[in-house]
Amino acid sequence: MLELLDLRLTRESFRLMADLTVEPGARIAVIGPSGSGKSTLLSMIGGFLTPDAGHVLWRGKDITETPPGQRPVSFLFQDQNLFPHLSVAQNIGLGLRPDLRLDASQKRRVTQVMEQVGLGGMARRRPADLSGGQQSRVALARVLLRARPILLLDEPFAALGPALKAEMLRLLSTIAAETQATVLMVTHDPADARNFAPHTVLVDDGTVHQPAPTAELLASPPPSLRAYLG
């Protein structure tokens, strides 16, 4: 279980408060007006921002002061965070070892994951030689290899067209089911929330609200969310 206990963060005129519980294996969309703090929320969970007060707990253990690399978290950004000088196989292999000194079994695992996400035969390609969808698959393959219990995604498919984005969301659902990861995904698109997440967290007016059923929240949004969604 992921728990955010009385988290507080203030930066000049910006403030964010979070008191929230996420069940293990949950798939949660994070939605709200621009600048409301959605990415800030993920950064506090991932350890890239330290709250002014409060605690982040995972399975009852306080990880508030734990460095990002030692947290049970994988983070997928919109730019996919691929290294242009590395091949597809190397970019994926980073999920196992940052120094890329993979043994034979680890190399086989990289090959298996590439096949699983539809990248068979592309091991030697560089990111610049891939389509946007293929780059997304590389990033997802690395997440699959890491197999961390918390997966945070900050609008990872925002640059993709509707059909390709729907395909990536299906692949993400498959990966989440296989790894039993707890997933929080920031999105500005209500269709993404409906297609992927049974529950949605609203971030609004400096407050992170408890997860609510996605269909109910979007069918009857509060005024600020209604104005944001149009």
Buried (B, 14 or more C-beta within 10 A) or exposed (E): EBBBBEBBBEEEEEBBBBBBEBEEBBBBBBBBBEEBBBBBBBBBBBBBBEBEEBBBBBEEEEBBEBEEEEBBBBBBBBEBBBEEEBBBBBBBBBBBEEEEEBEEEBBEBBBEBBEBBBBEEBBEBBBEEBEBBBBBBBBBBBBBBBBBBBBBBBBBBEBBEEEBBBBBBEBBBBBBEEBEBBBBBBBBBBEBBBBBBBBBBBBBBBBBBEBEEBEEBBEEBEEBBEEBEE
